[in-house]
Amino acid sequence: MTQENEKETNDQENMDETMSELPPVTFESFIFNLYNIALLNLGYRDPESGKIIRDLLMAKHTIDTLGMLEEKTKGNLTLPESNLMENLLYELRMNYLRALNLAQNEIKEQPVDS
């Protein structure tokens, strides 16, 4: 076996091992992934600089994506799935409004260079 073939075999074995450790994909896990992406985009403190990093456009896009999923899956979800979607969307929308308000206040408070 060549080194290249051996490396490919090891890579495949590592990937198989990693895949077997991942939880199964469920509607809830998919929704939580989008929820976490939106939360990150709403803002987090960079550990090195201490600055708040936020991308409100991407946060809104992800929240809107969840809203679209809610509309498209209406009537096809279990009650717990439907409640989860409704609650997470409400929380994200409220957090988005808070983050937007904070960002607007930060802009107003910046000194104007003369």
C-alpha positions as CSV (number, residue, x, y, z in Angstrom):
1,M,0.0,0.0,0.0
2,T,1.4,3.4,-0.9
3,Q,1.6,6.3,1.5
4,E,-1.1,8.1,-0.4
5,N,-3.5,5.1,-0.3
6,E,-2.8,4.6,3.4
7,K,-3.5,8.3,4.0
8,E,-6.9,8.1,2.2
9,T,-7.8,5.0,4.2
10,N,-6.9,6.7,7.4
11,D,-8.9,9.8,6.4
12,Q,-12.0,7.7,5.5
13,E,-11.7,5.9,8.9
14,N,-11.4,9.2,10.8
15,M,-14.4,10.6,8.9
16,D,-16.5,7.4,9.6
17,E,-15.6,7.6,13.3
18,T,-16.6,11.3,13.4
19,M,-19.8,10.7,11.6
20,S,-20.8,8.0,14.0
21,E,-20.3,10.4,16.9
22,L,-22.7,13.0,15.5
23,P,-26.3,13.1,16.7
24,P,-28.9,12.3,14.1
25,V,-30.3,15.2,12.1
26,T,-33.7,16.2,13.3
27,F,-36.0,19.1,12.7
28,E,-35.2,20.4,16.1
29,S,-31.4,20.2,15.7
30,F,-31.7,22.0,12.3
31,I,-33.8,24.8,13.9
32,F,-31.3,25.1,16.8
33,N,-28.4,25.3,14.3
34,L,-30.1,28.3,12.6
35,Y,-31.0,29.8,16.0
36,N,-27.4,29.6,17.1
37,I,-26.2,31.2,13.9
38,A,-28.7,34.1,14.4
39,L,-27.6,34.5,18.0
40,L,-23.9,34.7,17.0
41,N,-24.7,37.3,14.4
42,L,-26.7,39.3,16.9
43,G,-23.5,39.9,18.8
44,Y,-20.7,38.4,20.8
45,R,-17.6,39.8,22.5
46,D,-14.3,39.1,20.7
47,P,-12.1,37.5,23.3
48,E,-8.9,39.1,21.9
49,S,-10.1,42.7,21.3
50,G,-13.0,42.8,23.7
51,K,-15.1,44.5,20.9
52,I,-18.6,43.4,20.2
53,I,-18.9,41.7,16.9
54,R,-22.3,41.7,15.2
55,D,-23.7,41.3,11.7
56,L,-27.3,42.4,12.0
57,L,-28.0,41.9,8.3
58,M,-27.1,38.2,8.5
59,A,-29.0,37.9,11.8
60,K,-32.1,39.3,10.1
61,H,-31.6,37.0,7.1
62,T,-31.4,33.9,9.4
63,I,-34.4,35.0,11.4
64,D,-36.3,35.6,8.2
65,T,-35.2,32.1,7.0
66,L,-36.7,30.6,10.2
67,G,-39.9,32.6,9.6
68,M,-40.1,31.2,6.1
69,L,-39.6,27.7,7.4
70,E,-42.4,28.3,10.0
71,E,-44.8,29.4,7.2
72,K,-43.8,26.5,4.8
73,T,-44.1,23.8,7.5
74,K,-47.4,25.1,9.1
75,G,-49.7,22.2,9.6
76,N,-46.9,19.6,9.1
77,L,-45.1,19.9,12.5
78,T,-45.8,18.2,15.7
79,L,-47.0,20.4,18.6
80,P,-43.6,20.4,20.3
81,E,-41.9,21.3,17.0
82,S,-44.4,24.1,16.3
83,N,-44.0,25.5,19.8
84,L,-40.2,25.3,19.6
85,M,-40.3,27.2,16.3
86,E,-42.7,29.9,17.6
87,N,-40.7,30.4,20.9
88,L,-37.3,30.6,19.2
89,L,-38.5,33.0,16.6
90,Y,-40.1,35.2,19.2
91,E,-36.9,35.3,21.2
92,L,-34.7,36.0,18.2
93,R,-37.0,38.8,17.0
94,M,-36.9,40.5,20.4
95,N,-33.1,40.1,20.6
96,Y,-32.8,41.5,17.1
97,L,-34.8,44.6,18.1
98,R,-32.6,45.1,21.2
99,A,-29.4,44.6,19.1
100,L,-30.6,47.0,16.5
101,N,-31.5,49.6,19.1
102,L,-28.0,49.2,20.7
103,A,-26.3,49.6,17.4
104,Q,-28.3,52.7,16.6
105,N,-27.4,54.2,20.0
106,E,-23.7,53.4,19.5
107,I,-23.8,55.3,16.2
108,K,-25.4,58.3,17.8
109,E,-22.9,58.3,20.7
110,Q,-19.8,58.3,18.4
111,P,-18.0,61.6,18.5
112,V,-18.0,63.6,15.3
113,D,-14.6,64.4,14.0
114,S,-14.3,68.1,13.2
